[in-house]
C-alpha cells in the first residue's frame, strides 16, 4: 500500500529528517510517532505530495508519487489534517460539501451512514443542525472524522486524530478506526499519544 525508500525532507536550511525508509501494508493500522518537531506531519503530507521530498521515492496505492500522479493518489486517500478548516458556516452545509466532493450518489444512504459514524464517535445526530462556532474543538475533530469517512477511500491518513480529545473520546476514536480497519481500510495516523500507538499494528518511529 505504502513504500517509502530513502527520503529526506528539508525546509530551507533545516533538515527535518533524512534517509527514511518504511512500509505500510494493505490493511495495516499504522502510527507515525516520535518527539515534537521530528517530522511526523511532514511525512504524512509527503505521502500525498503536499510536502516535497529530497531524494528517494514514495510509492502509494500502486503509483510512484510525483507531480503527474499526485491527483490520482489523492482520489484514493482520505486525509484528515491536524488544523481543521471548514469551508462552510453550518455543519449541514459542510456535510453537503463533502458529499459533493465525494460524488455521493445515494444521499439518503450516506446520511444513514453518517448517523452511524456519529453514534460510534459519541456524537448525537442533532449536532448536524448546529453552526461550527457552537461546537467544541473535540466535537469538531470527531465530526470531521465521521464526515470524511463518507468518502469511503481505501487509505486513511490522519494527523493527530485524538489530540483535542479526553480519554473517553479518544477511546471512541480508536475503536472507530479499528472497526474501519476490520472493514478493509488501511490507516496511517500521526500521534504522540502512547495509548493510541499501543493499539496500532505498525509503528513508524521518527527522531
Contact map, one row per residue, 1 for C-alpha under 8 A:
111000000000000000000011110000000000000000000000000000000011110000000000000000000000000000000000000000000000000000000000000000000000000000000000000000000000000000000000000000000000000000000000000000000000000
111100000000000000000011110000000000000000000000000000000111100000000000000000000000000000000000000000000000000000000000000000000000000000000000000000000000000000000000000000000000000000000000000000000000000
111110000000000000001111000000000000000000000000000000000111000000000000000000000000000000000000000000000000000000000000000000000000000000000000000000000000000000000000000000000000000000000000000000000000000
011111100000000000011110000000000000000000000000000000011110000000000000000000000000000000000000000000000000000000000000000000000000000000000000000000000000000000000000000000000000000000000000000000000000000
001111100000000000111100000000000000000000000000000000011100000000000000000000000000000000000000000000000000000000000000000000000000000000000000000000000000000000000000000000000000000000000000000000000000000
000111110000000001111000000000000000000000000000000000111000000000000000000000000000000000000000000000000000000000000000000000000000000000000000000000000000000000000000000000000000000000000000000000000000000
000111111000000001111000000000000000000000000000000011111100000000000000000000000000000000000000000000000000000000000000000000000000000000000000000000000000000000000000000000000000000000000000000000000000000
000001111100001111110000000000000000000000000000000011110000000000000000000000000000000000000000000000000000000000000000000000000000000000000000000000000000000000000000000000000000000000000000000000000000000
000000111110001111000000000000000000000001100000000111000000000000000000000000000000000000000000000000000000000000000000000000000000000000000000000000000000000000000000000000000000000000000000000000000000000
000000011111111110000000000000000000000000000000000011000000000000000000000000000000000000000000000000000000000000000000000000000000000000000000000000000000000000000000000000000000000000000000000000000000000
000000001111111100000000000000000000000000000000000000000000000000000000000000000000000000000000000000000000000000000000000000000000000000000000000000000000000000000000000000000000000000000000000000000000000
000000000111111000000000000000000000000000000000000000000000000000000000000000000000000000000000000000000000000000000000000000000000000000000000000000000000000000000000000000000000000000000000000000000000000
000000000111111000000000000000000000000000000000000000000000000000000000000000000000000000000000000000000000000000000000000000000000000000000000000000000000000000000000000000000000000000000000000000000000000
000000000111111100000000000000000000000000000000000000000000000000000000000000000000000000000000000000000000000000000000000000000000000000000000000000000000000000000000000000000000000000000000000000000000000
000000011111111111000000000000000000000000000000000000000000000000000000000000000000000000000000000000000000000000000000000000000000000000000000000000000000000000000000000000000000000000000000000000000000000
000000011110011111000000000000000000111000000000000000000000000000000000000000000000000000000000000000000000000000000000000000000000000000000000000000000000000000000000000000000000000000000000000000000000000
000000011100001111110000000000000000011000000000000000000000000000000000000000000000000000000000000000000000000000000000000000000000000000000000000000000000000000000000000000000000000000000000000000000000001
000001111000001111110000000000000000000000000000000000000000000000000000000000000000000000000000000000000000000000000000000000000000000000000000000000000000000000000000000000000000000000000000000000000000000
000011110000000011111000000000000000000000000000000000010000000000000000000000000000000000000000000000000000000000000000000000000000000000000000000000000000000000000000000000000000000000000000000000000000000
000111110000000011111100000000000000000000000000000000000000000000000000000000000000000000000000000000000000000000000000000000000000000000000000000000000000000000000000000000000000000000000000000000000000000
001111100000000000111110000000000000000000000000000000000000000000000000000000000000000000000000000000000000000000000000000000000000000000000000000000000000000000000000000000000000000000000000000000000000000
001110000000000000011111000000000000000000000000000000000000000000000000000000000000000000000000000000000000000000000000000000000000000000000000000000000000000000000000000000000000000000000000000000000001000
111100000000000000001111100000000000000000000000000000000000000000000000000000000000000000000000000000000000000000000000000000000000000000000000000000000000000000000000000000000000000000000000000000000000000
111000000000000000000111110101000000000000000000000000000000000000000000000000000000000000000000000000000000000000000000000000000000000000000000000000000000000000000000000000000000000000000000000000000100000
110000000000000000000011111100000000000000000000000000000000000000000000000000000000000000000000000000000000000000000000000000000000000000000000000000000000000000000000000000000000000001000000000000000000000
110000000000000000000001111100000000000000000000000000000000000000000000000000000000000000000000000000000000000000000000000000000000000000000000000000000000000000000000000000000000000011000000000000000000000
000000000000000000000000111110000000000000000000000000000000000000000000000000000000000000000000000000000000000000000000000000000000000000000000000000000000000000000000000000000000110111100000000000000000000
000000000000000000000001111111000000000000000000000000000000000000000000000000000000000000000000000000000000000000000000000000000000000000000000000000000000000000000000000000000000100011110000000000001100000
000000000000000000000000001111100000000000000000000000000000000000000000000000000000000000000000000000000000000000000000000000000000000000000000000000000000000000000000000000000100100001111000000000011100000
000000000000000000000001000111110000000000000000000000000000000000000000000000000000000000000000000000000000000000000000000000000000000000000000000000000000000000000000000000000000000000111000000000011111000
000000000000000000000000000011111000000000000000000000000000000000000000000000000000000000000000000000000000000000000000000000000000000000000000000000000000000000000000000000000000000000011110000010010111000
000000000000000000000000000001111100000100000000000000000000000000000000000000000000000000000000000000000000000000000000000000000000000000000000000000000000000000000000000000000000000000011110000000000011110
000000000000000000000000000000111110000100000000000000000000000000000000000000000000000000000000000000000000000000000000000000000000000000000000000000000000000000000000000000000000000000000111000010000011110
000000000000000000000000000000011111010100000000000000000000000000000000000000000000000000000000000000000000000000000000000000000000000000000000000000000000000000000000000000000000000000000001000000000000111
000000000000000000000000000000001111110000000000000000000000000000000000000000000000000000000000000000000000000000000000000000000000000000000000000000000000000000000000000000000000000000000001000000000000011
000000000000000000000000000000000111111000000000000000000000000000000000000000000000000000000000000000000000000000000000000000000000000000000000000000000000000000000000000000000000000000000001000000000000000
000000000000000100000000000000000011111100000000000000000000000000000000000000000000000000000000000000000000000000000000000000000000000000000000000000000000000000000000000000000000000000000000000000000000000
000000000000000110000000000000000111111100000000000000000000000000000000000000000000000000000000000000000000000000000000000000000000000000000000000000000000000000000000000000000000000000000000000000000000011
000000000000000110000000000000000001111111100000000000000000000000000000000000000000000000000000000000000000000000000000000000000000000000000000000000000000000000000000000000000000000000000000000000000000010
000000000000000000000000000000011100111111110000000000000000000000000000000000000000000000000000000000000000000000000000000000000000000000000000000000000000000000000000000000000000000000000100000000000000010
000000000000000000000000000000000000001111111000000000000000000000000000000000000000000000000000000000000000000000000000000000000000000000000000000000000000001000000000000000000000000000000100000000000000000
000000001000000000000000000000000000001111111100001000000000000000000000000000000000000000000000000000000000000000000000000000000000000000000000000000000000000000000000000000000000000000000000000000000000000
000000001000000000000000000000000000001111111110001000000000000000000000000000000000000000000000000000000000000000000000000000000000000000000000000000000000000000000000000000000000000000000000000000000000000
000000000000000000000000000000000000000111111111000000000000000000000000000000000000000000000000000000000000000000000000000000000000000000000000000000000000101000000000000000000000000000000100000000000000000
000000000000000000000000000000000000000011111111111000000000000000000000000000000000000000000000000000000000000000000000000000000000000000000000000000000000000000000000000000000000000000000000000000000000000
000000000000000000000000000000000000000001111111111110000000000000000000000000000000000000000000000000000000000000000000000000000000000000000000000000000000000000000000000000000000000000000000000000000000000
000000000000000000000000000000000000000000111111110000000101000010000000000000000000000000000000000000000000000000000000000000000000000000000000000000000000000000000000000000000000000000000000000000000000000
000000000000000000000000000000000000000000011111111000000000000010000100110000000000000000000000000000000000000000000000000000000000000000000000000000000000000000000000000000000000000000000000000000000000000
000000000000000000000000000000000000000000001111111100000000000011100100000000000000000000000000000000000000000000000000000000000000000000000000000000000000000000000000000000000000000000000000000000000000000
000000000000000000000000000000000000000000001111111100000000000000000000000000000000000000000000000000000000000000000000000000000000000000000000000000000000000000000000000000000000000000000000000000000000000
000000000000000000000000000000000000000001101101111110000000000000000000000000000000000000000000000000000000000000000000000000000000000000000000000000000000000000000000000000000000000000000000000000000000000
000000001000000000000000000000000000000000000100111111000000000000000000000000000000000000000000000000000000000000000000000000000000000000000000000000000000000000000000000000000000000000000000000000000000000
000000111100000000000000000000000000000000000100001111110000000000000000000000000000000000000000000000000000000000000000000000000000000000000000000000000000000000000000000000000000000000000000000000000000000
000000111100000000000000000000000000000000000000000111110000000000000000000000000000000000000000000000000000000000000000000000000000000000000000000000000000000000000000000000000000000000000000000000000000000
000001110000000000000000000000000000000000000000000011111000000000000000000000000000000000000000000000000000000000000000000000000000000000000000000000000000000000000000000000000000000000000000000000000000000
000111110000000000100000000000000000000000000000000011111100000000000000000000000000000000000000000000000000000000000000000000000000000000000000000000000000000000000000000000000000000000000000000000000000000
000111100000000000000000000000000000000000000000000000111110000110000000000000000000000000000000000000000000000000000000000000000000000000000000000000000000000000000000000000000000000000000000000000000000000
011110100000000000000000000000000000000000000010000000011111000110000000000000000000000000000000000000000000000000000000000000000000000000000000000000000000000000000000000000000000000000000000000000000000000
111100000000000000000000000000000000000000000000000000001111111110000000000000000000000000000000000000000000000000000000000000000000000000000000000000000000000000000000000000000000000000000000000000000000000
111000000000000000000000000000000000000000000010000000000111111110000000100000000000000000000000000000000000000000000000000000000000000000000000000000000000000000000000000000000000000000000000000000000000000
110000000000000000000000000000000000000000000000000000000011111000000000100100000000000000000000000000000000000000000000000000000000000000000000000000000000000000000000000000000000000000000000000000000000000
100000000000000000000000000000000000000000000000000000000011111100000000000000000000000000000000000000000000000000000000000000000000000000000000000000000000000000000000000000000000000000000000000000000000000
000000000000000000000000000000000000000000000000000000000011111110001000100000000000000000000000000000000000000000000000000000000000000000000000000000000000000000000000000000000000000000000000000000000000000
000000000000000000000000000000000000000000000000000000001111011111001000000000000000000000000000000000000000000000000000000000000000000000000000000000000000000000000000000000000000000000000000000000000000000
000000000000000000000000000000000000000000000011100000001111001111111100100000000000000000000000000000000000000000000000000000000000000000000000000000000000000000000000000000000000000000000000000000000000000
000000000000000000000000000000000000000000000000100000000000000111111100000000000000000000000000000000000000000000000000000000000000000000000000000000000000000000000000000000000000000000000000000000000000000
000000000000000000000000000000000000000000000000100000000000000011111100000000000000000000000000000000000000000000000000000000000000000000000000000000000000000000000000000000000000000000000000000000000000000
000000000000000000000000000000000000000000000000000000000000000011111110000000000000000000000000000000000000000000000000000000000000000000000000000000000000000000000000000000000000000000000000000000000000000
000000000000000000000000000000000000000000000000000000000000001111111111100000000000000000000000000000000000000000000000000000000000000000000000000000000000000000000000000000000000000000000000000000000000000
000000000000000000000000000000000000000000000001100000000000000011111111110000000000000000000000000000000000000000000000000000000000000000000000000000000000000000000000000000000000000000000000000000000000000
000000000000000000000000000000000000000000000000000000000000000000011111111000000000000000000000000000000000000000000000000000000000000000000000000000000000000000000000000000000000000000000000000000000000000
000000000000000000000000000000000000000000000000000000000000000000001111111100000000000000000000000000000000000000000000000000000000000000000000000000000000000000000000000000000000000000000000000000000000000
000000000000000000000000000000000000000000000001000000000001101010001111111110000000000000000000000000000000000000000000000000000000000000000000000000000000000000000000000000000000000000000000000000000000000
000000000000000000000000000000000000000000000001000000000000000000000111111111000000000000000000000000000000000000000000000000000000000000000000000000000000000000000000000000000000000000000000000000000000000
000000000000000000000000000000000000000000000000000000000000000000000011111111000000000000000000000000000000000000000000000000000000000000000000000000001000000000000000000000000000000000000000000000000000000
000000000000000000000000000000000000000000000000000000000000100000000001111111000000000000000000000000000000000000000000000000000000000000000000000000001110000000000000000000000000000000000000000000000000000
000000000000000000000000000000000000000000000000000000000000000000000000111111100000000000000000000000000000000000000000000000000000000000000000000000001111100000000000000000000000000000000000000000000000000
000000000000000000000000000000000000000000000000000000000000000000000000011111110000000000000000000000000000000000000000000000000000000000000000000110111111100000000000000000000000000000000000000000000000000
000000000000000000000000000000000000000000000000000000000000000000000000000011111000000000000000000000000000000000000000000000000000000000000000000000000001110000000000000000000000000000000000000000000000000
000000000000000000000000000000000000000000000000000000000000000000000000000001111100000000000000000000000000000000000000000000000000000000000001100100000001111010000000000000000000000000000000000000000000000
000000000000000000000000000000000000000000000000000000000000000000000000000000111111000000000000000000000000000000000000000000000000000000000000000000000000011100000000000000000000000000000000000000000000000
000000000000000000000000000000000000000000000000000000000000000000000000000000011111000000000000000000000000000000000000000000000000000000000000000000000000011110000000000000000000000000000000000000000000000
000000000000000000000000000000000000000000000000000000000000000000000000000000001111100000000000000000000000000000000000000000000000000000000000000000000000000000000000000000000000000000000000000000000000000
000000000000000000000000000000000000000000000000000000000000000000000000000000001111110000000000000000000000000000000000000000000000000000001000000000000000000000000000000000000000000000000000000000000000000
000000000000000000000000000000000000000000000000000000000000000000000000000000000011111000000000000000000000000000000000000000000000000000000000000000000000000000000000000000000000000000000000000000000000000
000000000000000000000000000000000000000000000000000000000000000000000000000000000001111110000100000000000000000000000000000000000000000000000000000000000000000000000000000000000000000000000000000000000000000
000000000000000000000000000000000000000000000000000000000000000000000000000000000000111110000100000000000000000000000000000000000000000000000000000000000000000000000000000000000000000000000000000000000000000
000000000000000000000000000000000000000000000000000000000000000000000000000000000000011111101100000000000000000000000000000000000000000000000000000000000000000000000000000000000000000000000000000000000000000
000000000000000000000000000000000000000000000000000000000000000000000000000000000000011111101100000000000000000000000000000000000011100000000000000000000000000000000000000000000000000000000000000000000000000
000000000000000000000000000000000000000000000000000000000000000000000000000000000000000111111100000000000000000000000000000000011111000000000000000000000000000000000000000000000000000000000000000000000000000
000000000000000000000000000000000000000000000000000000000000000000000000000000000000000111111110000000000000000000000000000000111111000000000000000000000000000000000000000000000000000000000000000000000000000
000000000000000000000000000000000000000000000000000000000000000000000000000000000000000001111111000000000000000000000000000000011100000000000000000000000000000000000000000000000000000000000000000000000000000
000000000000000000000000000000000000000000000000000000000000000000000000000000000000000111111111100000000000000000000000000000000000000000000000000000000000000000000000000000000000000000000000000000000000000
000000000000000000000000000000000000000000000000000000000000000000000000000000000000011111111111110000000000000000000000000000000000000000000000000000000000000000000000000000000000000000000000000000000000000
000000000000000000000000000000000000000000000000000000000000000000000000000000000000000000111111111000000000000000000000000000000000000000000000001000000000000000000000000000000000000000000000000000000000000
000000000000000000000000000000000000000000000000000000000000000000000000000000000000000000011111111100000000000000000000000000000000000000000000000000000000000000000000000000000000000000000000000000000000000
000000000000000000000000000000000000000000000000000000000000000000000000000000000000000000001111111110000000000000000000000000000000000000000000000000000000000000000000000000000000000000000000000000000000000
000000000000000000000000000000000000000000000000000000000000000000000000000000000000000000000111111111000000000000000000000000000000000000000000001101100000000000000000000000000000000000000000000000000000000
000000000000000000000000000000000000000000000000000000000000000000000000000000000000000000000011111111110010000000000000000000000000000000000000000001100000000000000000000000000000000000000000000000000000000
000000000000000000000000000000000000000000000000000000000000000000000000000000000000000000000001111111110000000000000000000000000000000000000000000000000000000000000000000000000000000000000000000000000000000
000000000000000000000000000000000000000000000000000000000000000000000000000000000000000000000000111111110000000000000000000000000000000000000000000000000000000000000000000000000000000000000000000000000000000
000000000000000000000000000000000000000000000000000000000000000000000000000000000000000000000000011111110000000000000000000000000000000000000000000001100000000000000000000000000000000000000000000000000000000
000000000000000000000000000000000000000000000000000000000000000000000000000000000000000000000000001111111000000000000000000000000000000000000000000000000000000000000000000000000000000000000000000000000000000
000000000000000000000000000000000000000000000000000000000000000000000000000000000000000000000000001111111110010000000000000000000000000000000000000000100000000000000000000000000000000000000000000000000000000
000000000000000000000000000000000000000000000000000000000000000000000000000000000000000000000000000000111110000000000000000000000000000000000000000000000000000000000000000000000000000000000000000000000000000
000000000000000000000000000000000000000000000000000000000000000000000000000000000000000000000000000000011111110000000000000000000000000000000000000000000000000000000000000000000000000000000000000000000000000
000000000000000000000000000000000000000000000000000000000000000000000000000000000000000000000000001000011111111000000000000000000000000000000000000000000000000000000000000000000000000000000000000000000000000
000000000000000000000000000000000000000000000000000000000000000000000000000000000000000000000000000000000111111100000000000000000000000000000000000000000000000000000000000000000000000000000000000000000000000
000000000000000000000000000000000000000000000000000000000000000000000000000000000000000000000000000000000111111110000000000000000000000000000000000000000000000000000000000000000000000000000000000000000000000
000000000000000000000000000000000000000000000000000000000000000000000000000000000000000000000000000000010111111111000000000000000000000000000000000001000000000000000000000000000000000000000000000000000000000
000000000000000000000000000000000000000000000000000000000000000000000000000000000000000000000000000000000011111111100000000000000000000000000000000000000000000000000000000000000000000000000000000000000000000
000000000000000000000000000000000000000000000000000000000000000000000000000000000000000000000000000000000001111111110000000000000000000000000000000000000000000000000000000000000000000000000000000000000000000
000000000000000000000000000000000000000000000000000000000000000000000000000000000000000000000000000000000000111111111000000000000000000000000000000001000000000000000000000000000000000000000000000000000000000
000000000000000000000000000000000000000000000000000000000000000000000000000000000000000000000000000000000000011111111100000000000000000000000000011001000000000000000000000000000000000000000000000000000000000
000000000000000000000000000000000000000000000000000000000000000000000000000000000000000000000000000000000000001111111110000010000000000000000000000000000000000000000000000000000000000000000000000000000000000
000000000000000000000000000000000000000000000000000000000000000000000000000000000000000000000000000000000000000111111111000000000000000000000000000000000000000000000000000000000000000000000000000000000000000
000000000000000000000000000000000000000000000000000000000000000000000000000000000000000000000000000000000000000011111111100000000000000000000000011000000000000000000000000000000000000000000000000000000000000
000000000000000000000000000000000000000000000000000000000000000000000000000000000000000000000000000000000000000001111111111110000000000000000110010000000000000000000000000000000000000000000000000000000000000
000000000000000000000000000000000000000000000000000000000000000000000000000000000000000000000000000000000000000000111111111110000000000000000000000000000000000000000000000000000000000000000000000000000000000
000000000000000000000000000000000000000000000000000000000000000000000000000000000000000000000000000000000000000000011111111000000000000000000000000000000000000000000000000100010000000000000000000000000000000
000000000000000000000000000000000000000000000000000000000000000000000000000000000000000000000000000000000000000000001111111000000000000000000100010000000000000000000000100110010000000000000000000000000000000
000000000000000000000000000000000000000000000000000000000000000000000000000000000000000000000000000000000000000000000111111100000000000000000000000000000000000000000000100100000000000000000000000000000000000
000000000000000000000000000000000000000000000000000000000000000000000000000000000000000000000000000000000000000000000111111110100000000000100110000000000000000000000000000000000000000000000000000000000000000
000000000000000000000000000000000000000000000000000000000000000000000000000000000000000000000000000000000000000000000110011111100000000000000000000000000000000000000000000000000000000000000000000000000000000
000000000000000000000000000000000000000000000000000000000000000000000000000000000000000000000000000000000000000000100110001111110000000000000000000000000000000000000000000000000000000000000000000000000000000
000000000000000000000000000000000000000000000000000000000000000000000000000000000000000000000000000000000000000000000000000111111100000000000000000000000000000000000000000000000000000000000000000000000000000
000000000000000000000000000000000000000000000000000000000000000000000000000000000000000000100000000000000000000000000000001111111100000000000000000000000000000000000000000000000000000000000000000000000000000
000000000000000000000000000000000000000000000000000000000000000000000000000000000000000001110000000000000000000000000000000011111100000000000000000000000000000000000000000000000000000000000000000000000000000
000000000000000000000000000000000000000000000000000000000000000000000000000000000000000001110000000000000000000000000000000001111110000000000000000000000000000000000000000000000000000000000000000000000000000
000000000000000000000000000000000000000000000000000000000000000000000000000000000000000001110000000000000000000000000000000001111111011000000000000000000000000000000000000000000000000000000000000000000000000
000000000000000000000000000000000000000000000000000000000000000000000000000000000000000011100000000000000000000000000000000000001111111000000000000000000000000000000000000000000000000000000000000000000000000
000000000000000000000000000000000000000000000000000000000000000000000000000000000000000011100000000000000000000000000000000000000111111000010000000000000000000000000000000000000000000000000000000000000000000
000000000000000000000000000000000000000000000000000000000000000000000000000000000000000010000000000000000000000000000000000000000011111100000000000000000000000000000000000000000000000000000000000000000000000
000000000000000000000000000000000000000000000000000000000000000000000000000000000000000000000000000000000000000000000000000000000111111100000000000000000000000000000000000000000000000000000000000000000000000
000000000000000000000000000000000000000000000000000000000000000000000000000000000000000000000000000000000000000000000000000000000111111110110000000000000000000000000000000000000000000000000000000000000000000
000000000000000000000000000000000000000000000000000000000000000000000000000000000000000000000000000000000000000000000000000000000000111111110000000000000000000000000000000000000000000000000000000000000000000
000000000000000000000000000000000000000000000000000000000000000000000000000000000000000000000000000000000000000000000000000000000000001111111000000000000000000000010000000000000000000000000000000000000000000
000000000000000000000000000000000000000000000000000000000000000000000000000000000000000000000000000000000000000000000000000000000000000111111100000000000000000000011000000000000000000000000000000000000000000
000000000000000000000000000000000000000000000000000000000000000000000000000000000000000000000000000000000000000000000000001000000000001111111110000000000000000000000000000000000000000000000000000000000000000
000000000000000000000000000000000000000000000000000000000000000000000000000000000000000000000000000000000000000000000000000000000001001111111111000000000000000000000000000000000000000000000000000000000000000
000000000000000000000000000000000000000000000000000000000000000000000000000000000001000000000000000000000000000000000000000000000000000011111111100000000000000011010000000000000000000000000000000000000000000
000000000000000000000000000000000000000000000000000000000000000000000000000000000000000000000000000000000000000000000100101000000000000001111111110000000000000000000000000010000000000000000000000000000000000
000000000000000000000000000000000000000000000000000000000000000000000000000000000000000000000000000000000000000000000100001000000000000000111111111000000000000000000000000000000000000000000000000000000000000
000000000000000000000000000000000000000000000000000000000000000000000000000000010000000000000000000000000000000000000000000000000000000000011111111100000000000000000000000000000000000000000000000000000000000
000000000000000000000000000000000000000000000000000000000000000000000000000000010000000000000000000000000000000000000000000000000000000000001111111110000000000000000000000000000000000000000000000000000000000
000000000000000000000000000000000000000000000000000000000000000000000000000000000000000000000000000000000000000001001100100000000000000000000111111111000000000000000000000000000000000000000000000000000000000
000000000000000000000000000000000000000000000000000000000000000000000000000000000000000000000010010000000000000001001000000000000000000000000011111111100000000000000000000000000000000000000000000000000000000
000000000000000000000000000000000000000000000000000000000000000000000000000001010000000000000000010000000000000000000000000000000000000000000001111111110000000000000000000000000000000000000000000000000000000
000000000000000000000000000000000000000000000000000000000000000000000000000001000000000000000000000000000000000000000000000000000000000000000000111111111000000000000000000000000000000000000000000000000000000
000000000000000000000000000000000000000000000000000000000000000000000000000000000000000000000000011001000000010011000000000000000000000000000000011111110000000000000000000000000000000000000000000000000000000
000000000000000000000000000000000000000000000000000000000000000000000000000001000000000000000000011001010000000000000000000000000000000000000000001111111000000000000000000000000000000000000000000000000000000
000000000000000000000000000000000000000000000000000000000000000000000000000001000000000000000000000000000000000000000000000000000000000000000000000111111100000000000000000000000000000000000000000000000000000
000000000000000000000000000000000000000000000000000000000000000000000000001111000000000000000000000000000000000000000000000000000000000000000000000010111111000000000000000000000000000010000000000000000000000
000000000000000000000000000000000000000000000000000000000000000000000000000111000000000000000000000000000000000000000000000000000000000000000000000000011111000000000000000000000000000111000000000000000000000
000000000000000000000000000000000000000000000000000000000000000000000000000111000000000000000000000000000000000000000000000000000000000000000000000000001111100000000000000000000000000011110000000000000000000
000000000000000000000000000000000000000000000000000000000000000000000000000011110000000000000000000000000000000000000000000000000000000000000000000000001111110000000000000000000000000011111000000000000000000
000000000000000000000000000000000000000000010000000000000000000000000000000011110000000000000000000000000000000000000000000000000000000000000000000000000011111000000000000000000000000000111000000000000000000
000000000000000000000000000000000000000000000000000000000000000000000000000000111100000000000000000000000000000000000000000000000000000000000000000000000001111110000000000000000000000000111100000000000000000
000000000000000000000000000000000000000010010000000000000000000000000000000000011100000000000000000000000000000000000000000000000000000000000000000000000000111110000000000000000000000000001110000000000000000
000000000000000000000000000000000000000000000000000000000000000000000000000000001100000000000000000000000000000000000000000000000000000000000000000000000000011111100000000000000000000000001111000000000000000
000000000000000000000000000000000000000000000000000000000000000000000000000000010100000000000000000000000000000000000000000000000000000000001000000000000000011111110000000010000000000000001110000000000000000
000000000000000000000000000000000000000000000000000000000000000000000000000000000000000000000000000000000000000000000000000000000000000000001000000000000000000111111000110010000000000000000010000000000000000
000000000000000000000000000000000000000000000000000000000000000000000000000000000000000000000000000000000000000000000000000000000000000000000000000000000000000111111000000000000000000000000010000000000000000
000000000000000000000000000000000000000000000000000000000000000000000000000000000000000000000000000000000000000000000000000000000000000011001000000000000000000011111100000000000000000000000000000000000000000
000000000000000000000000000000000000000000000000000000000000000000000000000000000000000000000000000000000000000000000000000000000000000001000000000000000000000001111111110000000000000000000000000000000000000
000000000000000000000000000000000000000000000000000000000000000000000000000000000000000000000000000000000000000000000000000000000000000000000000000000000000000000011111110000000000000000000000000000000000000
000000000000000000000000000000000000000000000000000000000000000000000000000000000000000000000000000000000000000000000000000000000000000000000000000000000000000000001111111000000000000000000000000000000000000
000000000000000000000000000000000000000000000000000000000000000000000000000000000000000000000000000000000000000000000000000000000000000000000000000000000000000000001111111100000000000000000000000000000000000
000000000000000000000000000000000000000000000000000000000000000000000000000000000000000000000000000000000000000000000000110000000000000000000000000000000000000001001111111110000000000000000000000000000000000
000000000000000000000000000000000000000000000000000000000000000000000000000000000000000000000000000000000000000000000000000000000000000000000000000000000000000001001111111111000000000000000000000000000000000
000000000000000000000000000000000000000000000000000000000000000000000000000000000000000000000000000000000000000000000000000000000000000000000000000000000000000000000011111111100000000000000000000000000000000
000000000000000000000000000000000000000000000000000000000000000000000000000000000000000000000000000000000000000000000001110000000000000000000000000000000000000000000001111111110000000000000000000000000000000
000000000000000000000000000000000000000000000000000000000000000000000000000000000000000000000000000000000000000000000000100000000000000000000100000000000000000011000000111111111000000000000000000000000000000
000000000000000000000000000000000000000000000000000000000000000000000000000000000000000000000000000000000000000000000000000000000000000000000000000000000000000000000000011111111100000000000000000100100000000
000000000000000000000000000000000000000000000000000000000000000000000000000000000000000000000000000000000000000000000000000000000000000000000000000000000000000000000000001111111110000000000000000000000000000
000000000000000000000000000000000000000000000000000000000000000000000000000000000000000000000000000000000000000000000001100000000000000000000000000000000000000000000000000111111111000000000000000000000000000
000000000000000000000000000000000000000000000000000000000000000000000000000000000000000000000000000000000000000000000000000000000000000000000000000000000000000000000000000011111111100000100000000000000000000
000000000000000000000000000010000000000000000000000000000000000000000000000000000000000000000000000000000000000000000000000000000000000000000000000000000000000000000000000001111111110000000000000000000000000
000000000000000000000000000000000000000000000000000000000000000000000000000000000000000000000000000000000000000000000000000000000000000000000000000000000000000000000000000000111111111000000000000000000000000
000000000000000000000000000000000000000000000000000000000000000000000000000000000000000000000000000000000000000000000000000000000000000000000000000000000000000000000000000000011111111110000000000000000000000
000000000000000000000000001110000000000000000000000000000000000000000000000000000000000000000000000000000000000000000000000000000000000000000000000000000000000000000000000000001111111111100000000000000000000
000000000000000000000000001000000000000000000000000000000000000000000000000000000000000000000000000000000000000000000000000000000000000000000000000000000000000000000000000000000111111110000000000000000000000
000000000000000000000000000000000000000000000000000000000000000000000000000000000000000000000000000000000000000000000000000000000000000000000000000000000000000000000000000000000011111110000000000000000000000
000000000000000000000000001000000000000000000000000000000000000000000000000000000000000000000000000000000000000000000000000000000000000000000000000000000100000000000000000000000001111111000000000000000000000
000000000000000000000000011100000000000000000000000000000000000000000000000000000000000000000000000000000000000000000000000000000000000000000000000000001111000000000000000000000001111111100000000000000000000
000000000000000000000000111110000000000000000000000000000000000000000000000000000000000000000000000000000000000000000000000000000000000000000000000000000111000000000000000000000000100111110000000000000000000
000000000000000000000000001111000000000000000000000000000000000000000000000000000000000000000000000000000000000000000000000000000000000000000000000000000011110000000000000000001000100011111000000000000000000
000000000000000000000000000111110000000000000000000000000000000000000000000000000000000000000000000000000000000000000000000000000000000000000000000000000011110000000000000000000000000001111100000000000000000
000000000000000000000000000011110000000000000000000000000000000000000000000000000000000000000000000000000000000000000000000000000000000000000000000000000001111110000000000000000000000000111110000000000000000
000000000000000000000000000000111000000110010000000000000000000000000000000000000000000000000000000000000000000000000000000000000000000000000000000000000000011110000000000000000000000000011111000000000000000
000000000000000000000000000000111000000000000000000000000000000000000000000000000000000000000000000000000000000000000000000000000000000000000000000000000000001111100000000000000000000000001111110110000000000
000000000000000000000000000000001111000000000000000000000000000000000000000000000000000000000000000000000000000000000000000000000000000000000000000000000000000100000000000000000000000000000111110010000000000
000000000000000000000000000000000000000000000000000000000000000000000000000000000000000000000000000000000000000000000000000000000000000000000000000000000000000000000000000000000000000000000011111110000000000
000000000000000000000000000000000000000000000000000000000000000000000000000000000000000000000000000000000000000000000000000000000000000000000000000000000000000000000000000000000000000000000011111111000000000
000000000000000000000000000000000000000000000000000000000000000000000000000000000000000000000000000000000000000000000000000000000000000000000000000000000000000000000000000000000000000000000000111111100000000
000000000000000000000000000000000000000000000000000000000000000000000000000000000000000000000000000000000000000000000000000000000000000000000000000000000000000000000000000001000000000000000010111111110000000
000000000000000000000000000000101000000000000000000000000000000000000000000000000000000000000000000000000000000000000000000000000000000000000000000000000000000000000000000000000000000000000011111111110010000
000000000000000000000000000000000000000000000000000000000000000000000000000000000000000000000000000000000000000000000000000000000000000000000000000000000000000000000000000000000000000000000000011111110000000
000000000000000000000000000000000000000000000000000000000000000000000000000000000000000000000000000000000000000000000000000000000000000000000000000000000000000000000000000001000000000000000000001111111000000
000000000000000000000000000011100000000000000000000000000000000000000000000000000000000000000000000000000000000000000000000000000000000000000000000000000000000000000000000000000000000000000000000111111110000
000000000000000000000000000111000000000000000000000000000000000000000000000000000000000000000000000000000000000000000000000000000000000000000000000000000000000000000000000000000000000000000000000000111110000
000000000000000000000001000111100000000000000000000000000000000000000000000000000000000000000000000000000000000000000000000000000000000000000000000000000000000000000000000000000000000000000000000000011111000
000000000000000000000000000001111000000000000000000000000000000000000000000000000000000000000000000000000000000000000000000000000000000000000000000000000000000000000000000000000000000000000000000010011111100
000000000000000000000100000001111000000000000000000000000000000000000000000000000000000000000000000000000000000000000000000000000000000000000000000000000000000000000000000000000000000000000000000000000111110
000000000000000000000000000000011100000000000000000000000000000000000000000000000000000000000000000000000000000000000000000000000000000000000000000000000000000000000000000000000000000000000000000000000011111
000000000000000000000000000000011110011100000000000000000000000000000000000000000000000000000000000000000000000000000000000000000000000000000000000000000000000000000000000000000000000000000000000000000001111
000000000000000010000000000000000110010000000000000000000000000000000000000000000000000000000000000000000000000000000000000000000000000000000000000000000000000000000000000000000000000000000000000000000000111
